[in-house]
Every structure is written in C-alpha cells, then in structure tokens.
Amino acid sequence: MTTSDVTLPRQKARGGRKADRRRVMGAGKQMHAGPVTYVVLAVFALISLAPLVWTAVAASRTNTRLAQTPPPLWFGGNLFKNLGTAWDQAGLGKAMFNSIFVAGTITAGTVLFSTLAGFAFAKLKFRFSSTLLLVTIGTMMIPPQLAVVPLYLWMTDLGWANHLQTVILPTLVSAFGTFFMRQYLVQALPGELIEAGRVDGASSLRIVWHIVFPAARPAMAVLGLLTFVMAWNDFLWPIIALTGQNPTVQVALNQLGTGYIPDDSVIMAGALLGTLPLLVAFLLFGKQIVGGIMQGAVKG
C-alpha cells in the first residue's frame, strides 16, 4: 500500500467534515434578500395598492371631474365631504355595526366548529370517518347559488326574514374550514400528546382546550382572517335575506348606486369606508397571522 492510498481517504474525510461544518455554520445564518428581490416586491406592492389608491383618489373628487378625460391621478379636496355624504345616504352607522356583529360571529363559530371537526377527522377513530370527510369535501363542489331558494324558503318559514340570524346561521360551519384544520392537525398535532393526556386522566374537553387549541392556534388565526374577510364581503345572500332597514355594509353600499345619475365619487367614498375595517383588522392582527403561518410552516 502506498502513501497516496492512505492520504487520499484521509483528505476526503477531512474535506467532508469541513463541508459539514460549513453547512452547520450556514444553517444559523439569516438569509438576506438582494436588490432584485426588493424591486420585485415593490412592484407587486404597488400593483396591489393601485385599486385602493384609485378608490381614495376618486372619493376625493367630484362626479364631474371623474367623467373628464384624462381621469384625475391625484387627490382632491372633497374626500371628507363625500365620506360624510356616503355615510348619511347609506346609513353606514347601523350597517357597520351589523357587519361587525355578523362577520365576528361567523368567524368565531367557523373557527371553533372547524377546529373541533378537523380534530375529529384527523385524530379520532370512528366508523365512516373517511366517507363523512369525502361528503364534507363534496359539498364544496356545489355552487352556493343552488341553495339560495330552498334556504330562503326555510328561513321564511322560521320567521327570520330580514333578521341577522338569517345571514349568520347558514355559514357557522364551513367545509373548507373543516378540511383546512384537518390537514393542519394531521401533521401539527402528535398523537402521543393526546395519548399522554388520556393517561394523565384528562377528559376530552380538557384535551381539546389544553392540547388541541394551542397546537391549532396558527391555523385558527389564518382561518379566522379568511373567514372574516369572506363574511364581511359577502353580498349575494345578505342582499336576498336582508333589506335596507337592517342591512350589512355591502347591502347598504348597494343603495348608493341608485338614482338617475349615480354619483361615482360618493360610491367610491362608500367603498372606501367599507374597506377600512378590513385594513384596520389586518394592521392590528397581521403580525400574529403572519407569525402563525410561519409557525405552521416550520411545524409542517
């Protein structure tokens, strides 16, 4: 055996150890984005903000100026006047309260029931669980427009027409939310934790409260945001079930477009008022929601 035959394996082993050491040291370093990444993100941010900025610009102008060519590209001086007109014409005070109550109730109910159902499908063993899950997912394939007529007849028979429970109750449980929570809990919730809780004598309610809910918190935050936005922006069913005397925001904003010559600046002002609560909710809870997404990605 020559000296080179012994030296080569040693060099390869030494080089492998150095490479492993570099990978370990590199794993602790934080990745930094380059200038191209910031440029691309800035472009996408501007494209995303363009409709909101245009809505604010149109809301600050007069209807006559909006009809001219070229359209205005900067803010005018009628913003607060148009906001006040839209608030009074549409009765947005009561509509805002109704929408906050409806969207908040739907969000709380959907997150709670979807988490419980998702936990049952993910970790509990019972007969026909796979069949029930397929049926639940299958309901997502049915267009909601097909259920409008029978649902309205049902609510009318109950005497709930033009009441907020007509909008709340049909959407308290979500097939998408159930499937979403089930997929998350399959990976994020180890079965050993549930078994350990049962060995310690914890009841099912205590296991759900102290084990399932903490593990599902990131997904619950994401589902809550998506549900709140969908409930706030829902128009089809509220416009059928409610009237102008007891409206949500979207139903109230529909009244701004009536008239021989609709005032586009007032309509844009109303749309801006209807969007502000969503922006405030994201500014208040956006960090928690993004943190929940990242935590869920690390767990997965």
C-alpha positions in Angstrom: 0.0 0.0 0.0 1.5 3.4 -1.0 1.4 6.6 0.9 -1.1 8.2 -1.6 -3.5 5.3 -0.9 -3.7 6.3 2.7 -3.6 10.0 2.2 -6.5 10.3 -0.2 -9.1 8.8 2.1 -8.0 11.0 4.9 -8.2 14.1 2.8 -11.7 13.1 1.6 -12.8 12.5 5.2 -11.3 15.8 6.3 -12.9 17.6 3.4 -16.3 16.0 4.3 -16.0 17.2 7.9 -15.2 20.7 6.7 -18.2 20.7 4.4 -20.5 19.5 7.2 -19.1 22.2 9.4 -19.8 24.9 6.8 -23.3 23.6 6.4 -23.9 23.8 10.1 -22.5 27.3 10.4 -24.5 28.4 7.3 -27.7 27.0 8.8 -27.6 29.5 11.6 -27.1 32.5 9.3 -30.0 34.6 8.3 -30.7 34.8 4.6 -30.7 38.3 3.1 -32.6 39.4 0.0 -30.8 41.0 -2.8 -31.8 44.3 -4.6 -33.7 42.5 -7.3 -35.9 40.9 -4.7 -36.8 44.2 -3.2 -37.5 45.7 -6.6 -39.9 42.8 -7.5 -41.6 43.1 -4.1 -42.0 46.8 -4.5 -43.6 46.4 -8.0 -46.1 43.8 -6.7 -46.9 46.0 -3.7 -47.6 49.0 -6.0 -49.8 46.8 -8.2 -51.7 45.6 -5.2 -52.2 49.0 -3.7 -53.2 50.7 -7.0 -57.0 49.9 -6.7 -57.1 51.1 -3.1 -55.3 54.3 -4.0 -57.5 54.9 -7.0 -60.6 54.4 -4.8 -59.3 57.1 -2.4 -58.4 59.5 -5.3 -61.9 59.0 -6.8 -63.5 59.5 -3.4 -61.8 62.9 -3.1 -63.0 64.3 -6.4 -66.4 65.4 -7.8 -68.5 63.4 -10.1 -68.0 65.9 -12.9 -64.2 65.6 -12.6 -64.3 61.8 -12.7 -66.2 62.0 -16.0 -63.5 64.0 -17.7 -60.6 62.7 -19.8 -57.9 62.1 -18.6 -59.1 61.0 -15.2 -57.6 62.5 -12.1 -54.4 60.9 -10.8 -54.0 62.7 -7.5 -56.2 63.6 -4.5 -58.7 66.4 -4.5 -60.3 68.3 -1.7 -63.8 66.6 -1.4 -62.8 63.5 0.5 -64.4 64.2 3.8 -67.4 65.7 2.2 -68.0 62.6 0.1 -67.4 60.3 3.1 -70.0 62.2 5.1 -72.5 62.0 2.2 -71.9 58.3 1.7 -72.3 57.7 5.5 -75.6 59.5 5.6 -77.1 58.3 2.4 -76.3 54.6 3.0 -76.9 54.6 6.8 -73.5 53.1 7.3 -73.6 53.5 11.1 -76.1 50.7 11.6 -74.7 48.7 8.7 -71.2 48.8 10.2 -72.4 47.5 13.5 -74.4 44.7 11.8 -71.4 43.7 9.6 -69.0 43.6 12.6 -71.5 41.5 14.6 -72.3 39.2 11.6 -68.7 38.8 10.5 -67.4 38.4 14.1 -70.0 35.8 15.0 -69.5 33.8 11.7 -65.7 33.9 12.3 -65.9 32.7 15.9 -68.3 29.9 15.0 -66.4 28.7 11.9 -63.1 28.6 13.7 -64.5 26.8 16.7 -66.6 24.2 14.8 -64.0 23.7 12.1 -61.3 23.1 14.6 -63.4 20.5 16.5 -64.4 18.8 13.3 -60.9 18.9 11.9 -59.5 17.4 15.1 -62.1 14.6 15.0 -61.3 13.7 11.3 -57.5 14.0 12.0 -57.0 12.1 15.2 -60.2 10.3 16.3 -61.1 6.9 15.0 -64.8 6.3 14.3 -66.9 4.5 11.8 -67.4 6.0 8.3 -64.9 8.8 9.1 -63.4 8.7 5.5 -66.9 8.7 4.0 -68.0 11.6 6.0 -64.9 13.5 5.1 -65.5 12.9 1.4 -69.1 14.0 1.8 -67.9 17.2 3.6 -65.4 17.9 0.8 -68.0 17.1 -1.8 -70.3 19.9 -0.5 -67.6 22.4 -1.7 -68.3 21.4 -5.3 -72.0 22.5 -5.0 -72.5 26.1 -6.2 -74.0 28.3 -3.4 -76.5 29.7 -5.9 -78.3 26.4 -5.9 -79.1 26.7 -2.2 -80.5 30.2 -2.3 -84.2 29.4 -3.0 -84.6 26.5 -0.5 -82.6 28.3 2.1 -84.7 31.5 1.8 -87.9 29.4 2.0 -86.6 27.7 5.1 -85.7 31.0 6.8 -89.1 32.5 5.9 -90.9 29.5 7.4 -88.9 30.1 10.6 -89.9 33.8 10.6 -86.3 35.0 10.4 -86.5 37.0 7.2 -84.7 40.4 7.5 -83.0 39.2 10.7 -79.3 38.9 11.2 -79.5 35.2 12.2 -80.6 34.5 8.7 -77.2 35.5 7.5 -75.2 34.0 10.4 -76.6 30.5 10.9 -76.1 29.1 7.4 -72.4 29.9 7.5 -71.4 29.0 11.0 -69.8 25.7 9.7 -67.5 25.7 6.8 -66.5 22.6 4.7 -63.3 24.4 3.7 -62.5 25.3 7.3 -63.0 21.7 8.4 -60.8 20.3 5.6 -58.2 23.1 6.3 -58.0 22.3 10.0 -57.9 18.6 9.4 -55.0 18.8 7.1 -53.1 21.1 9.5 -53.7 18.9 12.6 -52.7 15.7 10.9 -49.1 17.0 11.0 -49.0 19.6 13.7 -50.7 17.5 16.5 -48.7 14.4 17.5 -50.9 11.5 18.6 -48.6 10.9 21.6 -49.7 14.2 23.2 -53.3 13.1 23.1 -52.4 9.6 24.5 -50.4 11.3 27.2 -53.3 13.4 28.2 -55.6 10.4 28.4 -53.1 8.6 30.5 -53.0 11.5 32.9 -56.8 11.3 33.2 -57.7 14.4 31.2 -61.2 14.5 29.8 -61.9 15.1 26.2 -62.9 18.7 26.8 -59.6 19.3 28.7 -57.6 17.7 25.9 -59.2 19.9 23.4 -58.7 23.0 25.4 -55.1 22.4 26.6 -53.7 20.4 23.7 -55.7 20.8 20.5 -56.4 24.5 20.6 -52.7 25.6 21.4 -51.4 23.3 18.6 -54.0 24.6 16.2 -53.6 28.3 17.0 -51.6 29.3 13.9 -54.1 27.7 11.6 -57.0 29.1 13.6 -55.6 32.6 13.1 -55.3 32.1 9.3 -58.8 30.6 9.0 -60.2 33.4 11.2 -58.8 36.1 8.9 -60.0 34.4 5.7 -63.5 33.8 7.2 -63.8 37.4 8.4 -62.9 38.8 5.0 -65.4 36.4 3.2 -68.2 37.2 5.7 -67.6 40.9 5.5 -67.5 41.0 1.7 -70.5 38.6 1.2 -73.2 40.2 -0.9 -75.3 37.6 -2.6 -77.1 36.0 0.4 -77.3 39.3 2.5 -78.9 41.2 -0.4 -81.6 38.4 -0.6 -82.2 37.9 3.1 -81.9 41.4 4.4 -83.5 44.8 3.5 -82.4 48.4 3.7 -83.9 48.7 7.1 -81.5 46.2 8.6 -78.5 45.9 6.2 -74.9 44.9 6.3 -72.3 47.1 4.8 -72.4 45.5 1.4 -76.2 45.8 1.3 -76.1 49.4 2.4 -73.5 50.3 -0.2 -75.8 49.0 -2.9 -78.2 51.8 -2.2 -75.5 54.4 -3.2 -75.7 53.3 -6.9 -79.5 54.0 -7.2 -80.6 57.2 -9.0 -80.9 58.7 -12.4 -77.3 59.8 -12.4 -75.2 57.9 -9.9 -72.5 59.9 -8.1 -69.4 57.8 -8.7 -67.4 59.9 -6.2 -69.9 59.1 -3.4 -70.0 55.5 -4.4 -66.2 55.3 -4.2 -66.3 57.0 -0.8 -68.7 54.4 0.5 -66.5 51.6 -0.9 -63.5 53.2 0.9 -65.5 53.3 4.2 -66.5 49.6 3.7 -62.8 48.6 3.2 -61.3 50.5 6.2 -62.4 47.9 8.8 -60.6 45.2 6.9 -57.4 47.3 6.7 -57.6 48.1 10.4 -58.1 44.4 11.3 -55.1 43.4 9.2 -52.9 46.1 10.7 -53.9 45.0 14.3 -53.6 41.3 13.7 -51.4 41.0 10.7 -48.2 40.2 12.6 -49.9 37.4 14.6 -51.4 36.0 11.4 -48.1 36.0 9.6 -46.4 34.6 12.6 -49.0 31.8 12.7 -48.3 31.0 9.1 -44.6 30.8 9.6 -45.0 28.7 12.8 -47.3 26.3 10.9 -44.8 26.1 8.0 -42.0 25.2 10.5 -44.2 22.5 12.1 -45.2 21.1 8.8 
